[in-house]
Amino acid sequence: MIYGITILLLITIVYFISMIWVIIGFNKIKAKQNDSFSNTKAVKVSVIIPFRNEQENLHSCLKSIQNQNFDSNSFEVILVNDHSIDESVKIVENFIASSNINIRLTSLTDQTSKKEALKQGIKLAANPIIATTDADCVLPNNWLKNIQSHYSRENDMLLGPVMFKSESGFLSAFQTLDMLAIQGVEFGALGFNQPILNNAANLSYSSDSFNKIGGFDSFDTPSGDDIFLLEKFKSQDFKIKGLLSNDFIVETKSENNWFTFFNQRVRWSSKSKHYSDKLLLFFSGLILIQNIALLFIYLGILFVENQRLSFLFLLLTKWLIDFILLFLVASFFKRKKAMFYFIPAQILYPIYVVIIWISSVLLKFEWKGRKY
């Protein structure tokens, strides 16, 4: 038993130190946020939005683009329809007819998938900077202004924050806490100039750099247009920055039931077998191992009475560092209400992580009416 506790202690120590590193990095990049738009270069942006069956979300997304605090002559919007079978195309056409911004609608014909839709949009883009978001997102008014302000000829990719809209209930809070952890690790690593994660809902890059690395990956995954593109940019030593600013946060919807949430996370996790970045592999592996260790800690608390204090110490140590990180990130994103669910979410989280990991290896998943 003593050997088992020693192993669990070592795992917890490595995890604790790693999360301290993340916390320090998050504070560093937060301190660098710059709300000034001085010295802004007149760079033009092409916004690419792939969509499939997004009739409930497209109008809000397009409205947030129309409301940008940005010169309408300095950007274009290219919407790429990936074989939608709902009213999405009609909604876009109606919006174009009543809008005064430059919006184009195109559709995939022979190809399918989000990456193919993005490729088609990029081919049609007339501007040097490509900005991507998803059709279920709402953009802050200064989104394009921030992108323009923080681009230079030396910069190849800009990563931005993404958060779920604030909603009530445990499921929403659980997803929010999960996303807060992801954003914490992403920007914590960026605080040390180590980009390991990104999100296509708030991503921009130079079209020249995109063409130099040969476009997207060749993995047979429905998405991955963000993380694998980041890895390709890193492999060429391109300059990658992150902007952690309150007026740069893109909001998206959380899943409204446990089944779609589970399906989404299996899809996200299914990409991990293609990861090549060593630091990303380290954090992915560490988080999985720590959560497997937590299951043994739970069992120890329940059934090993003479070592119960040792197991409780390990549990509370893990919870403490998680609480500090999540509270820090939740404060920045104004999602502190989700912290009321911290303890039940922490109890459930290791079970969730292990089930998602196993399911991503063994099970198929569905996305946008397609099975993978």
N, C-alpha and C positions, 0 to 999 in steps of 0.2 A: 504493500500500500504506500509506503514511504517513497518508493521510486515513482509511482504514479503521481503523487502529489508534487514531487520535485519536477517532473516533466510539465505538469500543469502550471507550476510556478514559473518555469522558464518561458513558457509560451506567453503567460500573462505579462511578464517583465518586458519581453520583446514588443508585445502589443502596446503596452503602456508607454514605452520610450518612443515608439513609432508615432503614436497619437500626440505625444508632446511635440514632436517634430512637425506634425501637421498643424497643430494649434499655433505654434510659433510662426510657421509659414503663412497661415491664414491672416494672422495679425499683421505680418509684414506687408502683404499685398493689399490688405484693407487700408493700411496707413498710406499707401502710395496712390490711392484713388484720387483722381484729379477731375473736379467738376468744371474746370475752366476750359472754354473752347477757343482760347487765344491761339494764335499761330496755326489756325486751321488751314490745311491745304485744300484747294478746290478739286478734290478727287471725286470722280463720279462712281456711282455704285449700281450694280445690277442685282436686284433681289430675286432669288429663285425660290419658288414655292411649289414643290410637287404635291399632288393631292389625289386621293382616291376615296370616294364616298364620304365627303366631308360637308354635306349639306347643312348640318347643324352648326358648323363652326366657321365656315368661309366668310360669311358677311362680317362677323366680328373681327376676324383677322384682317380683312381688307380695309375695314373702317379704321383700324389702328394704324395701318400704313398711310391711309389718306390723311390722318391727323398728325402726321410727322411734322416736327418743327424743323423743316428742311426744304431747301429750294426744289420745287417740283421738276425743274429742268436738269437737276443733278442726279436723278435716279430714274430707273425704270423697274417695272415689276413684270416678271415672266412666270405665269402660272402654267404648270405642265400637268395635264390630266392623264392619270394612269388608269384608263379604262373604267371610269366611274359608271355605276349603273343606277345612281340616284339622281337627284336634282342639282348636283354640284355644278355642272357645266352651265345650266340655266341661270343659277345664282351668280356665277362669275360674269356671264354675258350681260345680265341686267345691271350689275355693278359697273361694268365697263361703260355701258351706255350712259350712265348718270354721273360718271367720275371725270374729273379734270386732270388726273394724273396719268402717266404713260403706263398702261397695262396691256400686256399681250397674253393671249391664251393660245396654247398649242396642246396637242395630244399625241401620246404614244400610239403607234400603229402596230408594228410587229413585236416590239419589245415590251417587257413588263418589268416591274420592280422600281423601288424608289431611286436606286442608283442610276438606272437607265433614264428615269425622268429628269434627274438632276443633270445628267450628261447632255440631254437634249436642250435643257434650258441654258446650260453654260455655252453650248455651241451657238446659241442665238444671242447671247449676251453681247452688248455693244460697249460695255464699260470695263475698266481695268480691275475693279474690285467686285468680287462675287460675295454676296451676303445670303445666307440661307436661313430659313425658318420653316416651321411646320404649319399646316393649315388650321390646326386646333390651338394656335398660340395667339396671344394678344401682346403687341409690342408697345413699350413705353414711348412717349412722344419724342424723346431725344435719342431713340435707338440709332437712326441713321446719322445723326449729328455726332454721336459718340464714335461710331465707326469711322466717319470721315476725320474726326479730330485726332484719333489715335493711330492713323495710318501714316506711314512714310515709305519711301522707296526701300528702306532697309528692313521693313517688316513684311512678313509673308503670310502670317495667319494671326487672327485675333479671336480669342476665346471669351465668351460672355456667360453670365450667370443665368440659370433657368430655375424656376420654382413653380410648384403647383399652386393653383388658386386656393385661397383660404376657404375651407368648407367645414361643416360640422360633422361630428361622428368619429368613431374609432378608426374605421377604414381610411378615411381621409387623413387623419392624424398619423396613422401608421405609414402611409405613403409619403407624407410630408417629412416625417422623421427620417425615413429611408433616403429621400432626396437631399435632405439637409446633410446627411452623412456623406453622400456622393459629392455634393458641392464643397463640403469641407475638405475632403481629400483632394479634389481637383485643384482648388485654389490654394490649399495649403502647400501642395507640391509646387504650384506656380510661384509661390512666395520665395522659393529657392531656385527659380528658373528651371524647374523640372516638370514640363507639361506631360501628364500621363493620361488625362481624361479630357473629354470635351463633349459637346452636345450640339447636334445639327440644328436644334431649335434656336440657337444663338451662336452662329459661326460665320466668320468671313475670312476670305483669303484672296491673294493675288491670282488673277487668271493666268498670268505668265508663269507663276510658280506651279500652279496646278498642271499646266501643260508640260512643264519641264519634268515633272515626276511621272508623267504618263497617265494622269487621271486617277480614277478610283482603283481599288484593289480588284483582284480577280476571284476572290472567295465567293463561294456559292451560299451567300447569306442574303436575306431580304433587306437588311439594313447594313450598318457598318460604314456608311458614307461619312461618318465623323471620326471615330476612333482609329480606323485603319488609314484614313487620309492623314490624320495627325502623325501616325507612325511613319508614313512615307515621307512627310515633310521633315520629321526628325532625322530620318536616315540620310537626308541630304544636307543636314545642318542648317536648314532654313530657320530664320528668326521667327519665333513664336511668342506672342505676348498674351496676357490675360488682363481684362479690365473688370474689376470688382467695384461696381458703382451702383447706387440705388436707382438711378434713372437709366440703367442699362439692363435691368432684370426683365427677362421675357417670362410671361406667365402662361402656363398651359393647364389643361384639365387633368385631374386625377381620374383613375378608373372608378366606376360607380358600383361595382360589385366584386366579390372576391374571385370569381371565376375569370373575369377579364383582367383583373390585376395579376392573378397567377399566370395567366397566359402571356401577359406583357413581360413579366419578369423572366419567364422561361426563354422568351425571345431574346431579351437583353443578355441573359447568361449564356445562351447558345453561341455567342460570338467569342467567348473567352478562350476557346480552344485554339483560336487563331492569333492570340496576342503574342507579340514578340518583344515588346519593351520590358526590360528586366525589372525596372522599378514598379511598373504596373503589375507584372507577374508576382513580384514580392508582396505587394499590398493585397492583391486578389487572393494569393495563397495564404497570407497571414490572417486575413479576415475569415476565410473558410476554416482554417485550422483552429483559430480562437473560438469560433462558434461551435465547432465539433467538441472542443475542450469544455465549453460551457455545458454541453449536455452531460458530460461526465461529472462536472461540478454539481449540477442539479441532482444527479443520482447520488453523489457523495453526501450532499446535504440531507437527502431523504433517508439514506440507508446506512451510512457509516457514522454511527453515533459518536465514536471516540475521536473522530477527526472532523467533526461538524464545524468547529470553529475555523479550522484551516480552510475548508471549502468555502465557508462564508466570507473569509478574508479575501480569497481569490475572486469570488463573485462581486463583492463590494468594490474591490480595486478596479475591476473592469467597468463596472457601472459608473464609478466616480469619473474616470477619464472620459467615458462616453458622454456623461452629463455635461462636463465642462466644454467639450467640443461642440456638442449639439446646442447647448445654450448660447455659446458664442456665435455660431452660425445662424441660429434661430433669431437672435437679436438683430443681426444684420439684415436678414430677410423679413423681419417683422412677422415671425411665425411662432412667437413664444407661447401662444395658446396650445400649440401642439405638445409642448413639454408637459402638460397636465397628464398626458397619456404615456409618459416616459417609462414608468415601471411596468405596466402591462405590455407595452411594446417591447421592452427589453426581455421580458420573460418569454414572449412569443418568438422573438427575432432569431435565436439560434435554430429553432425548429424550422422556421421559414427558410433560412439560408440553406440548411442541409437538404430540405425537400426540393427547393429550386435547383440546387446543384445536381442532385440525382436526376430530377426530371429533365433538365436541359441535356443530359447525356442520353437518357433512355427514351424520352417521349417526343412526339411531334407537336407542333403548335400551329395555331391559326392566326393570321394577321390580314386584315382588310379582305376577308372572305377567301383567302388563299391558304392552303395547308403547306407546311414546310417540314 
